[in-house]
Every structure is written in structure tokens, then in C-alpha cells.
């Protein structure tokens, strides 16, 4: 999940800046790992699916396609994802008309690519995450 809460909605001249505030471990299930209240800045390259979903204010799906394992690993690492990720779905976090960031769902080679129904579910989850983040921010100060 990434977001910094200071995105200028409607101002296309302001670049999207995201920080990583939480991550879940790849492989074995486990709790989310919080990076701290301020988060860690992420320097996503232009065209990264997380940046695209924030700019479009809608979900973005991405897949590496049918490539050798080494190319798939490079694809994932170039996007700052775990090396076994081959499918991604990014959804924008919005609450009360403000963009708070993005959440990214990843799948490995053993799973199918994300479909339209997955995107609809991701939007629902993103709405709940954004509401929780917004409420937490309001209670802090």
C-alpha cells in the first residue's frame, strides 16, 4: 500500500508522490508489516501501475505475459515487487473526495491474471482501507 495524503486532486502539473506505509510478506501468509507513520518514499518509474491508477482514479491491471522466468523476475523487480509476482492489480485509495494513495494486489505464476471482477472487489477493499486511513488521520489530529 502506498500513499502520502498530500496529492493535489485535479492538478495534473503536480507529480504523484507515493510512500510505502505497509506491506504483506510474499510466500507464507503473515501480518502486514508497517513501515512507520511517515512511510518509505517509493520512486516508481513513469507508467508504474500504482501511479497510473492514482492518475486515472481507477484500477489498473498488469501482467508480465508469457516470458522466460528470468524476464518475469526482472519485470517484477523493476516495479519494486517481490520477484515471484507476475500479475498485479492496483486500486486507488480515495475518501471524502481526496486521493490518499494506492493499494497493490499481486499474484504469482501459479495463479491466473486478475479479471474485471477482481478489479471490482479491489475497488471495494480500497474504499474500506481509505476510509480507515482517513478516520485514523482524523483521530490523530
Number of C-alpha atoms within 10 A of each C-alpha: 22 24 28 19 18 13 18 14 15 9 9 9 7 10 11 21 18 25 20 21 19 17 15 14 11 15 9 6 8 9 8 11 11 13 13 10 9 11 16 16 14 13 12 17 12 10 10 16 22 29 24 20 23 27 16 11 17 17 24 21 22 15 18 18 11 9 11 9 13 9 12 21 18 15 20 20 14 14 17 14 17 18 18 20 23 26 21 21 23 27 32 30 30 24 18 9 7 16 21 26 28 29 26 21 17 21 18 16 14 9 11 11 19 18 10 10 9 15 19 14 12 20 20 14 15 24 17 15 19 24 17 13 17 19 12 11 11 9 8 7 5
